[in-house]
Amino acid sequence: MWIIKSTPVHIDQERTGPVSLPQTLTKERECPMSTNVYLMGSISQVSGFSTAPYDNGSGDRMSFNGMTVLGGSGSLYIIIGENDEVPAELTEYVERITLYEKISAARMSRETGIYRHESAEAELEFESGGKKTYYLTKIRGKKMEDVRTLLRLIKIGVIRPDESYENPQMGLSRAELQEDLKETWARYESLKRELREGETKIYQLKGTIARLNAELDSLRFETFTGGWAFCSKQRVRDAIREIQVKSYSIDCTIPSGDLE
């Protein structure tokens, strides 16, 4: 059964959501389904496609082999019933198929998110309408079989979303990032102070070493000129030389300042 509107409807349902159904149909089916078959623009060049202006001048009435074609501006589609198949003569011109359905949340609980099966992808979102709650299911795919199979898998609960909307939010909030930046900056400033203090201590240590080396040089010189026994002079000179070699080997340099 083809769904033919009794009044002209010029709505791209993929952008705006399902077209509102008549009140009588809404009462018969609490959660109506809407299926659109979007066609390639080349369909308008095929024999069997015809256009005729509406009497009120609002646009053109389009059809293909007697089937009403809706849309415009390169987005042409037909609306089919939930149990209908894509007409064989349109199969090669199908660009995508979209399906919208509201599923009552009172009957089941499903995880919101993005579901995928073959060529079909579905977005399942929670929606509240007055006293009733629903899962708004929006599916698109290349093949009708894939679209309907994915809807069935969601309904019977044997598929999980590839991208869940119910995972804990990852990362830090803006306030947390600002606080982390503040703490990082404080640690940076503290490390800079410690570096400056270390540089001062090393500078002082280098001065002390220089003074001690001068005193050792003076003592070593005295062993050559004073009235020391020869063996004592030699031992003292050797000890002084050992001390000076060690002092000169001390690395008192500071790494290049990455904290500048």
C-alpha positions in Angstrom: 0.0 0.0 0.0 1.4 3.4 -1.0 0.9 6.2 1.4 -0.6 9.1 -0.6 -1.3 12.3 1.2 -4.8 13.8 0.7 -3.3 17.3 0.9 0.0 18.4 -0.6 3.0 18.2 1.8 6.3 19.7 0.9 8.5 18.6 3.8 11.9 17.0 3.8 11.3 14.6 6.7 15.0 13.8 7.1 15.6 17.4 8.2 12.4 18.0 10.1 11.3 14.6 11.4 8.2 12.6 10.6 5.2 14.3 9.1 2.3 14.6 11.5 -0.3 12.0 10.7 -4.1 12.5 10.8 -5.7 12.4 14.2 -7.6 9.2 13.3 -4.5 7.4 12.4 -2.7 8.6 15.5 -5.5 7.1 17.7 -5.2 3.8 15.9 -1.4 3.6 16.2 0.1 5.3 19.2 3.7 5.3 17.8 3.4 5.8 14.0 6.2 4.9 11.7 7.3 6.9 8.7 9.5 5.5 5.9 10.9 7.7 3.1 12.7 6.4 0.1 15.1 9.2 -1.3 15.8 9.1 -5.0 18.7 10.3 -7.1 18.1 13.5 -9.0 18.5 11.6 -12.2 15.1 10.1 -11.7 13.6 13.3 -13.1 15.2 12.5 -16.5 13.7 9.0 -16.7 10.6 8.2 -18.8 7.6 7.9 -16.5 8.6 10.9 -14.4 6.2 13.8 -14.8 5.5 17.2 -13.3 2.5 19.4 -13.3 2.0 22.7 -11.5 -0.4 22.9 -8.5 -3.5 25.0 -9.0 -2.5 27.4 -6.3 0.9 27.9 -7.9 2.8 26.7 -4.8 5.0 24.3 -6.9 4.9 21.3 -9.1 3.1 18.0 -8.5 5.5 15.2 -9.3 4.9 11.6 -10.0 6.7 8.5 -11.3 4.6 5.8 -13.0 1.6 7.0 -11.0 3.4 7.2 -7.6 3.5 10.6 -5.9 7.0 12.0 -5.6 7.6 14.7 -2.9 10.4 17.1 -2.1 12.4 19.4 -4.3 15.7 21.2 -4.8 17.4 17.9 -5.6 15.9 16.0 -2.6 13.1 13.8 -4.1 11.4 11.0 -2.2 8.4 8.8 -1.9 6.6 7.7 1.3 5.9 4.0 1.6 4.0 1.9 4.2 5.8 0.0 6.9 5.3 -3.4 5.2 5.8 -2.2 1.6 8.9 -2.8 -0.5 10.7 -0.3 -2.7 9.0 -0.6 -6.2 11.2 -2.6 -8.5 11.3 0.2 -11.1 12.8 2.6 -8.5 15.5 0.3 -7.0 18.4 1.5 -9.2 17.5 5.1 -8.3 17.5 4.7 -4.5 20.0 7.0 -2.8 19.0 6.3 0.8 16.1 5.1 2.9 15.1 6.8 6.2 12.7 5.4 8.8 11.3 7.2 11.8 9.4 5.5 14.6 8.4 6.3 18.2 8.6 3.3 20.5 6.9 3.4 23.8 9.4 3.5 26.7 6.7 2.0 28.9 7.1 -1.4 27.2 10.9 -1.7 27.1 14.1 -0.1 28.2 16.8 0.5 25.6 20.3 2.1 25.6 20.3 5.4 23.7 23.0 6.0 21.1 24.1 5.1 17.6 23.4 1.6 16.4 24.7 0.0 13.1 23.9 -3.0 11.0 25.2 -3.6 7.5 24.3 -0.4 5.5 21.9 0.9 8.1 22.6 3.3 11.0 20.2 4.3 13.7 20.0 7.0 16.3 17.9 6.1 19.4 17.0 9.0 21.7 14.8 9.3 24.7 11.8 11.7 24.3 9.1 12.8 26.6 5.7 13.9 25.3 3.3 14.9 28.1 2.7 11.9 30.4 4.1 9.4 27.9 7.8 8.7 27.1 9.2 7.3 23.9 12.3 6.2 22.2 12.6 8.2 19.0 14.3 5.9 16.4 15.8 7.5 13.3 17.3 5.0 10.9 18.9 5.5 7.5 20.5 3.0 5.1 20.9 2.0 1.5 18.8 -1.1 1.6 15.3 -1.5 3.0 16.2 -5.0 4.4 19.0 -3.5 6.5 16.9 -0.7 7.8 14.0 -3.0 8.9 16.4 -5.6 10.3 18.1 -3.0 12.4 14.8 -1.7 13.8 13.8 -5.3 14.7 17.1 -5.9 16.4 16.7 -2.8 18.5 13.1 -3.8 19.4 13.9 -7.3 20.5 17.0 -6.1 22.4 19.7 -8.3 20.8 22.0 -5.4 19.7 24.0 -2.8 21.6 24.9 0.7 20.3 28.3 1.2 18.7 28.3 4.7 20.3 26.4 4.9 23.6 24.8 8.1 24.8 24.8 6.8 28.3 28.6 6.5 29.1 30.1 8.7 31.8 31.3 11.9 30.3 35.1 11.8 29.8 37.6 14.6 30.2 37.6 17.6 32.6 35.1 20.4 32.8 36.1 24.0 32.1 36.2 24.7 35.8 38.4 21.6 36.5 40.7 22.5 33.7 41.1 26.0 35.1 41.8 24.6 38.5 44.4 22.1 37.1 46.1 25.0 35.2 46.2 27.0 38.4 47.9 24.2 40.3 50.3 23.5 37.4 51.3 27.1 37.3 51.9 27.1 41.1 54.1 24.0 40.8 56.0 25.7 37.9 56.6 28.9 40.0 57.7 26.7 43.0 60.2 24.8 40.8 61.6 28.1 39.5 62.2 29.3 43.0 64.0 26.0 43.9 66.1 26.3 40.8 67.2 29.9 41.7 68.0 28.8 45.2 70.0 25.9 43.9 71.9 28.2 41.6 72.8 30.5 44.5 74.0 27.6 46.6 76.1 26.2 43.8 77.6 29.7 43.2 78.5 29.9 46.9 79.9 26.4 46.8 82.1 27.2 43.9 83.5 30.2 45.8 84.2 28.0 48.8 86.0 25.5 46.6 88.1 28.3 45.0 89.2 29.6 48.5 90.1 26.1 49.7 92.1 25.4 46.5 94.0 28.7 47.1 94.7 27.6 50.7 95.9 24.2 49.5 98.1 25.8 46.9 99.6 28.0 49.6 100.2 25.0 51.8 101.7 23.0 48.9 104.1 25.9 48.1 105.1 26.0 51.8 106.2 22.3 51.6 108.7 23.4 48.9 110.1 26.3 50.9 109.6 25.4 54.6 111.9 23.3 56.8 109.8 20.1 56.4 111.4 16.6 56.2 111.5 15.4 52.7 109.2 12.4 53.2 106.6 14.5 55.0 106.7 17.1 52.3 106.1 14.4 49.6 103.2 12.9 51.5 101.6 16.3 52.1 102.0 17.4 48.5 100.5 14.1 47.2 97.5 14.5 49.6 97.0 18.1 48.5 97.1 17.1 44.8 94.6 14.4 45.4 92.2 16.8 47.1 92.6 19.4 44.3 92.0 16.8 41.6 88.7 15.8 43.3 87.6 19.4 43.8 88.3 20.4 40.2 86.2 17.4 38.9 83.1 18.6 40.7 80.4 19.6 38.1 78.9 22.9 39.4 77.1 23.7 36.1 73.3 24.3 35.9 71.3 22.7 33.1 69.9 25.2 30.5 66.8 26.9 31.9 63.8 25.1 30.5 61.7 26.8 33.1 62.4 30.3 31.7 
